[in-house]
Amino acid sequence: MTKRKGPDSHHVVPNPKGGWDVKRGGSSRATSHHDTKQAAIDSGRQVSRNQGTEFRIHNKDGRIAQSDSHGNDPHPPKG
Protein backbone atom coordinates (compact mmCIF):
# COMPACT_ATOMS: atom_id res chain seq x y z
CA MET A 1 0.00 0.00 0.00
CA THR A 2 1.39 3.40 -0.92
CA LYS A 3 0.98 6.31 1.45
CA ARG A 4 -0.58 9.30 -0.22
CA LYS A 5 0.44 12.79 0.67
CA GLY A 6 -0.83 14.32 -2.52
CA PRO A 7 -3.58 16.87 -3.02
CA ASP A 8 -6.27 14.18 -2.58
CA SER A 9 -5.65 14.01 1.18
CA HIS A 10 -5.92 16.11 4.34
CA HIS A 11 -3.69 15.68 7.38
CA VAL A 12 -3.88 16.63 11.06
CA VAL A 13 -0.27 17.30 12.06
CA PRO A 14 1.46 18.79 15.12
CA ASN A 15 2.60 22.39 14.71
CA PRO A 16 6.24 22.90 15.81
CA LYS A 17 5.20 26.08 17.67
CA GLY A 18 2.39 24.31 19.51
CA GLY A 19 -1.13 23.20 18.70
CA TRP A 20 -2.26 21.25 15.66
CA ASP A 21 -2.68 22.07 11.97
CA VAL A 22 -4.96 20.77 9.27
CA LYS A 23 -3.05 20.63 5.98
CA ARG A 24 -3.91 19.60 2.44
CA GLY A 25 -1.53 16.87 1.26
CA GLY A 26 1.55 18.35 -0.38
CA SER A 27 0.90 21.86 0.95
CA SER A 28 3.33 23.68 3.22
CA ARG A 29 0.64 26.06 4.52
CA ALA A 30 -1.99 25.03 7.04
CA THR A 31 -5.66 25.14 6.08
CA SER A 32 -6.42 25.84 9.75
CA HIS A 33 -4.69 25.88 13.17
CA HIS A 34 -6.14 24.60 16.45
CA ASP A 35 -5.12 24.57 20.10
CA THR A 36 -6.16 20.94 20.61
CA LYS A 37 -5.77 17.81 18.53
CA GLN A 38 -9.49 17.02 18.86
CA ALA A 39 -10.48 20.44 17.47
CA ALA A 40 -8.13 19.88 14.51
CA ILE A 41 -9.59 16.40 13.93
CA ASP A 42 -13.16 17.72 13.97
CA SER A 43 -12.33 20.53 11.55
CA GLY A 44 -10.14 18.38 9.28
CA ARG A 45 -12.72 15.59 9.10
CA GLN A 46 -15.39 18.07 7.98
CA VAL A 47 -13.11 19.52 5.28
CA SER A 48 -12.14 16.01 4.14
CA ARG A 49 -15.78 14.92 3.90
CA ASN A 50 -16.73 18.05 1.96
CA GLN A 51 -13.89 17.54 -0.53
CA GLY A 52 -14.01 13.72 -0.70
CA THR A 53 -10.37 13.23 0.30
CA GLU A 54 -8.40 10.74 2.34
CA PHE A 55 -8.01 11.89 5.96
CA ARG A 56 -4.85 11.16 7.96
CA ILE A 57 -4.42 11.85 11.67
CA HIS A 58 -0.79 12.02 12.82
CA ASN A 59 0.72 11.56 16.29
CA LYS A 60 3.07 14.10 17.87
CA ASP A 61 6.00 12.16 16.37
CA GLY A 62 4.56 12.73 12.88
CA ARG A 63 3.58 9.11 12.20
CA ILE A 64 0.07 8.35 10.94
CA ALA A 65 -2.07 7.05 13.80
CA GLN A 66 -5.43 6.86 12.04
CA SER A 67 -6.71 7.08 8.49
CA ASP A 68 -10.22 7.58 7.10
CA SER A 69 -11.48 7.65 3.55
CA HIS A 70 -14.09 10.20 2.52
CA GLY A 71 -14.40 9.51 -1.16
CA ASN A 72 -11.54 8.16 -3.21
CA ASP A 73 -10.94 4.96 -1.26
CA PRO A 74 -8.18 3.01 -3.04
CA HIS A 75 -9.37 -0.20 -1.32
CA PRO A 76 -13.18 -0.12 -0.98
CA PRO A 77 -14.83 -2.99 0.92
CA LYS A 78 -16.21 -5.83 -1.19
CA GLY A 79 -19.95 -6.48 -1.28
Beta strands, then each sheet from edge to edge (+ up, - down):
strand 1: 9-14
strand 2: 20-24
strand 3: 30-34
strand 4: 54-58
strand 5: 64-69
sheet 1: 3+ 2- 1+ 4+ 5-
end
